[in-house]
Amino acid sequence: MEPFTVHNGTAAALVRGNIDTDFIIPKQFLTTIFRSGLGRHLFHDERYLEEGVENPAFVLNRPEARGATVLLAGPNFGCGSSREHAPWALLDYGFRVVIAPGFADIFRTNSFKNGLLPAVAPPETIAAIQAAGGPVTVDLANLEIRAGGGAWPFTCEAWGRAALLEGLDEIAGTLRRLPAIEAYEAARAAAGWMV
């Protein structure tokens, strides 16, 4: 996984509460086990009027939101089912950060494991970032968001922050403990299978 330290991008605002994983990536697109290709179906039910025809009123279809890599969202983002396809779709679309007042637990965990930063900030901060417009910098090392000359703190879970900063997925994180695992297995083997 690519380490995440500082991200510079533009923001799109979809600030409403309780955006669930079925809205993020509807069930009919869950037939794949691959992480790529899901971005074209992200927010499908509001992003398209009919298959392939964009809804000009949807935020991601507005010219100023094209190419956005930071999503400003409302509370309880990612609620609903535990589908890992939701962070996959956001990443495949190009988002690296979602800033919201809060996230559903499983979505937050799935995001960290896949390289998407779920940054927690209060609604006032999200409104200020949206009002600032222009480029947004998300500094994970210093837990700070900067935009339009302003700077605001954000929070995220310590284990997820460490994993993103070091670019470690679960396998890489486990392999870092390989000497301890091998020492434990050797000790168990020497002691016999029952102690």
KEKE-3310 file (N, C-alpha, C; in steps of 0.2 Angstrom, whole numbers, plus 5000, padded with zeros to 4 digits):
npx = (5004:5003:5011:5003:5005:5005:4992:4987:4974:4958:4942:4926:4909:4897:4887:4878:4869:4871:4874:4874:4881:4875:4871:4883:4889:4879:4870:4869:4881:4890:4896:4909:4926:4936:4946:4946:4938:4926:4924:4917:4904:4901:4891:4880:4865:4861:4870:4868:4856:4850:4856:4873:4870:4874:4868:4866:4864:4870:4883:4896:4896:4897:4907:4916:4919:4925:4937:4940:4948:4946:4933:4919:4909:4893:4887:4889:4894:4895:4887:4876:4877:4891:4900:4915:4917:4913:4923:4932:4926:4926:4940:4944:4937:4945:4945:4955:4953:4940:4931:4922:4910:4908:4910:4903:4907:4913:4914:4924:4935:4937:4941:4953:4961:4961:4968:4961:4958:4949:4944:4940:4931:4923:4906:4907:4920:4920:4911:4918:4930:4923:4918:4930:4935:4944:4961:4965:4974:4978:4986:4992:5002:5003:4990:4981:4971:4972:4966:4962:4970:4966:4967:4964:4961:4960:4954:4959:4959:4972:4979:4975:4980:4994:4996:4992:5002:5014:5011:5006:4997:4986:4993:5006:5008:5007:5018:5029:5030:5036:5048:5045:5034:5039:5048:5039:5032:5043:5046:5034:5035:5046:5042:5032:5016:5006:5006)
npy = (4994:5011:5023:5036:5052:5067:5074:5083:5091:5093:5097:5090:5092:5083:5084:5077:5068:5051:5043:5029:5013:5006:5017:5023:5012:5004:4988:4980:4981:4973:4962:4959:4954:4962:4977:4987:4997:5000:5013:5020:5017:5023:5031:5029:5029:5042:5049:5047:5049:5040:5025:5028:5042:5057:5065:5082:5089:5082:5083:5078:5078:5091:5105:5111:5101:5090:5078:5079:5074:5074:5071:5079:5076:5071:5067:5050:5043:5030:5021:5006:4992:4980:4981:4980:4985:4998:5008:5004:5008:5022:5025:5020:5029:5040:5047:5050:5054:5056:5067:5069:5071:5060:5042:5026:5011:4999:5003:5013:5006:4997:5007:5012:5000:4999:5010:5022:5038:5041:5055:5063:5077:5091:5098:5112:5114:5107:5114:5126:5122:5119:5132:5139:5134:5130:5123:5109:5104:5089:5084:5071:5067:5078:5079:5089:5100:5110:5124:5138:5147:5145:5133:5118:5106:5088:5072:5054:5036:5029:5017:5016:5028:5026:5014:5020:5030:5023:5015:5002:4987:4974:4962:4966:4972:4961:4954:4962:4958:4945:4939:4938:4930:4918:4915:4912:4901:4892:4890:4884:4873:4867:4864:4855:4850:4851:4859)
npz = (5000:4996:5005:5015:5018:5016:5008:4993:4985:4977:4983:4985:4989:4998:5008:5018:5030:5036:5024:5016:5013:5002:4994:4991:4983:4974:4976:4964:4958:4964:4960:4958:4963:4962:4964:4956:4943:4949:4952:4942:4945:4957:4968:4960:4959:4960:4953:4940:4927:4919:4913:4910:4907:4913:4928:4929:4940:4951:4963:4960:4946:4943:4935:4944:4953:4946:4946:4959:4975:4988:4999:5006:5019:5028:5044:5051:5040:5027:5033:5036:5026:5027:5016:5008:4996:4995:5000:4991:4979:4981:4981:4968:4960:4963:4975:4990:5003:5015:5023:5037:5050:5057:5056:5050:5060:5053:5040:5042:5047:5035:5026:5031:5030:5016:5011:5011:5019:5032:5039:5054:5057:5064:5060:5058:5054:5042:5035:5034:5026:5015:5011:5009:4997:4982:4982:4994:5007:5016:5030:5036:5045:5054:5058:5052:5042:5028:5020:5009:5016:5029:5043:5051:5064:5063:5067:5069:5070:5080:5076:5063:5057:5059:5051:5038:5037:5036:5026:5027:5024:5031:5029:5027:5039:5048:5044:5048:5061:5060:5066:5079:5078:5073:5083:5093:5088:5087:5100:5105:5097:5102:5115:5114:5107:5117:5132)
capx = (5000:5006:5011:4999:5008:5001:4988:4984:4969:4952:4936:4919:4905:4891:4887:4872:4870:4869:4875:4875:4886:4871:4871:4890:4890:4873:4871:4870:4888:4895:4897:4916:4930:4942:4945:4946:4932:4920:4923:4912:4897:4901:4885:4876:4858:4860:4875:4866:4848:4849:4863:4877:4868:4875:4864:4870:4863:4874:4889:4902:4896:4898:4913:4921:4920:4928:4944:4940:4951:4944:4925:4917:4902:4890:4888:4888:4896:4897:4883:4873:4881:4899:4903:4921:4916:4912:4930:4935:4923:4928:4947:4944:4935:4950:4946:4960:4951:4933:4931:4915:4909:4909:4909:4901:4913:4915:4917:4930:4940:4938:4944:4960:4964:4962:4972:4957:4958:4942:4946:4934:4931:4916:4902:4909:4926:4918:4908:4924:4933:4919:4918:4937:4935:4951:4965:4964:4979:4977:4992:4991:5007:5001:4983:4979:4968:4973:4963:4961:4973:4964:4970:4959:4963:4956:4956:4957:4961:4979:4981:4974:4985:5000:4996:4993:5008:5019:5009:5006:4991:4986:4998:5013:5009:5009:5025:5033:5031:5038:5053:5041:5029:5043:5051:5034:5031:5049:5046:5029:5037:5051:5038:5027:5010:5003:5010)
capy = (5000:5017:5027:5042:5057:5073:5074:5089:5089:5098:5094:5090:5092:5079:5085:5075:5063:5044:5041:5022:5009:5005:5023:5023:5008:5000:4981:4977:4981:4970:4955:4958:4954:4966:4983:4992:4997:5002:5021:5022:5016:5027:5035:5028:5031:5050:5052:5046:5049:5033:5022:5032:5049:5060:5070:5088:5092:5079:5086:5075:5080:5099:5106:5112:5095:5085:5077:5080:5068:5074:5071:5082:5073:5073:5062:5043:5041:5023:5016:5001:4985:4980:4980:4983:4988:5005:5011:5002:5012:5029:5025:5019:5035:5045:5050:5048:5056:5058:5071:5069:5072:5053:5036:5019:5008:4994:5007:5017:5000:4995:5012:5012:4994:5000:5016:5028:5041:5043:5060:5066:5084:5094:5101:5119:5113:5105:5120:5131:5120:5120:5139:5141:5132:5129:5117:5107:5099:5085:5082:5066:5067:5083:5079:5096:5101:5117:5127:5145:5151:5142:5127:5115:5099:5082:5066:5048:5031:5029:5012:5017:5033:5023:5010:5024:5034:5018:5011:4995:4984:4969:4957:4969:4973:4955:4952:4965:4954:4939:4936:4936:4924:4912:4913:4909:4894:4888:4889:4880:4866:4864:4862:4850:4853:4852:4861)
capz = (5000:4996:5011:5015:5023:5015:5001:4990:4980:4977:4987:4982:4995:4998:5015:5021:5035:5035:5017:5017:5008:4996:4990:4989:4978:4974:4976:4957:4956:4969:4958:4957:4969:4960:4967:4950:4939:4953:4952:4937:4948:4963:4969:4954:4958:4959:4948:4933:4926:4916:4912:4906:4906:4920:4931:4929:4947:4956:4964:4956:4939:4942:4933:4949:4957:4942:4948:4967:4978:4995:4999:5012:5020:5034:5050:5050:5033:5027:5037:5032:5026:5028:5010:5007:4989:4996:5000:4984:4974:4982:4979:4961:4958:4964:4982:4995:5009:5016:5029:5040:5058:5060:5051:5053:5062:5048:5034:5044:5047:5028:5023:5033:5027:5009:5010:5011:5025:5035:5043:5057:5059:5066:5054:5057:5050:5035:5031:5033:5021:5009:5010:5007:4990:4980:4984:5000:5010:5021:5032:5041:5050:5059:5059:5050:5035:5026:5013:5008:5021:5036:5045:5056:5066:5062:5071:5066:5075:5080:5072:5055:5055:5059:5045:5032:5037:5034:5020:5029:5025:5036:5028:5028:5047:5051:5042:5052:5067:5059:5070:5085:5077:5072:5090:5097:5085:5089:5107:5105:5094:5107:5121:5112:5106:5123:5138)
cpx = (5004:5006:5007:5002:5004:4998:4986:4979:4963:4946:4930:4914:4898:4889:4879:4873:4868:4869:4878:4879:4882:4871:4878:4891:4884:4874:4872:4877:4893:4897:4905:4920:4936:4940:4945:4940:4925:4918:4917:4904:4896:4895:4880:4869:4857:4865:4873:4858:4846:4856:4867:4876:4869:4870:4868:4869:4867:4881:4895:4902:4896:4905:4918:4923:4924:4935:4945:4943:4949:4936:4923:4910:4899:4891:4886:4889:4897:4893:4880:4877:4888:4903:4909:4922:4916:4918:4933:4933:4926:4936:4947:4942:4941:4950:4951:4958:4944:4934:4923:4915:4910:4907:4906:4907:4917:4918:4923:4936:4942:4942:4952:4964:4965:4966:4968:4957:4952:4944:4940:4935:4924:4913:4905:4916:4925:4915:4913:4928:4930:4919:4924:4937:4943:4954:4964:4970:4977:4983:4991:4996:5006:4994:4980:4976:4969:4969:4961:4964:4971:4967:4965:4962:4958:4958:4955:4960:4969:4982:4981:4979:4992:5001:4996:4999:5014:5017:5008:4998:4991:4992:5005:5014:5010:5016:5030:5035:5033:5043:5049:5037:5033:5046:5045:5032:5037:5048:5040:5031:5042:5047:5033:5021:5005:5007:5006)
cpy = (5006:5021:5034:5047:5064:5072:5081:5087:5095:5094:5095:5089:5088:5078:5083:5069:5056:5042:5033:5019:5007:5011:5024:5019:5003:4992:4978:4977:4978:4963:4954:4957:4958:4973:4989:4991:4999:5009:5023:5021:5020:5031:5035:5031:5038:5053:5051:5046:5043:5031:5026:5039:5052:5065:5076:5091:5088:5082:5084:5077:5087:5100:5107:5106:5089:5084:5078:5073:5069:5075:5074:5079:5074:5067:5055:5041:5034:5019:5011:4995:4986:4980:4984:4987:4996:5009:5010:5007:5020:5030:5024:5025:5041:5048:5046:5049:5058:5061:5071:5069:5065:5048:5030:5015:5003:4998:5011:5011:4998:5001:5012:5006:4994:5006:5023:5031:5043:5049:5063:5073:5086:5097:5108:5119:5111:5111:5125:5129:5121:5128:5142:5140:5131:5123:5115:5102:5096:5082:5077:5066:5072:5084:5086:5096:5108:5119:5134:5149:5149:5135:5124:5108:5094:5077:5059:5042:5030:5023:5013:5023:5030:5018:5014:5027:5029:5014:5003:4992:4978:4964:4960:4970:4967:4953:4955:4962:4947:4936:4934:4930:4918:4910:4910:4902:4890:4886:4884:4873:4863:4861:4856:4853:4854:4854:4861)
cpz = (5000:5002:5010:5020:5022:5008:4999:4985:4981:4981:4984:4989:4994:5005:5017:5025:5032:5027:5018:5011:5001:4991:4987:4983:4978:4973:4969:4955:4960:4967:4956:4963:4967:4962:4962:4946:4943:4953:4947:4940:4954:4963:4963:4953:4958:4954:4941:4932:4923:4915:4907:4905:4913:4922:4932:4936:4952:4956:4960:4949:4937:4940:4939:4954:4953:4945:4956:4970:4985:4995:5006:5013:5026:5039:5048:5043:5032:5031:5033:5032:5027:5022:5009:5000:4990:4996:4993:4979:4974:4980:4972:4958:4958:4971:4986:5002:5009:5023:5031:5047:5061:5054:5054:5054:5056:5042:5036:5044:5040:5025:5025:5030:5019:5007:5009:5018:5027:5041:5047:5059:5060:5060:5053:5053:5043:5031:5030:5027:5014:5007:5007:5000:4989:4983:4992:5002:5016:5024:5038:5046:5056:5060:5058:5043:5034:5020:5014:5014:5028:5037:5051:5057:5064:5067:5067:5071:5074:5075:5065:5053:5054:5052:5038:5031:5034:5028:5021:5028:5030:5036:5030:5036:5050:5050:5046:5059:5066:5063:5077:5084:5076:5079:5094:5094:5087:5096:5108:5103:5099:5113:5120:5110:5111:5129:5144)
residu = (MET:GLU:PRO:PHE:THR:VAL:HIS:ASN:GLY:THR:ALA:ALA:ALA:LEU:VAL:ARG:GLY:ASN:ILE:ASP:THR:ASP:PHE:ILE:ILE:PRO:LYS:GLN:PHE:LEU:THR:THR:ILE:PHE:ARG:SER:GLY:LEU:GLY:ARG:HIS:LEU:PHE:HIS:ASP:GLU:ARG:TYR:LEU:GLU:GLU:GLY:VAL:GLU:ASN:PRO:ALA:PHE:VAL:LEU:ASN:ARG:PRO:GLU:ALA:ARG:GLY:ALA:THR:VAL:LEU:LEU:ALA:GLY:PRO:ASN:PHE:GLY:CYS:GLY:SER:SER:ARG:GLU:HIS:ALA:PRO:TRP:ALA:LEU:LEU:ASP:TYR:GLY:PHE:ARG:VAL:VAL:ILE:ALA:PRO:GLY:PHE:ALA:ASP:ILE:PHE:ARG:THR:ASN:SER:PHE:LYS:ASN:GLY:LEU:LEU:PRO:ALA:VAL:ALA:PRO:PRO:GLU:THR:ILE:ALA:ALA:ILE:GLN:ALA:ALA:GLY:GLY:PRO:VAL:THR:VAL:ASP:LEU:ALA:ASN:LEU:GLU:ILE:ARG:ALA:GLY:GLY:GLY:ALA:TRP:PRO:PHE:THR:CYS:GLU:ALA:TRP:GLY:ARG:ALA:ALA:LEU:LEU:GLU:GLY:LEU:ASP:GLU:ILE:ALA:GLY:THR:LEU:ARG:ARG:LEU:PRO:ALA:ILE:GLU:ALA:TYR:GLU:ALA:ALA:ARG:ALA:ALA:ALA:GLY:TRP:MET:VAL)
# end
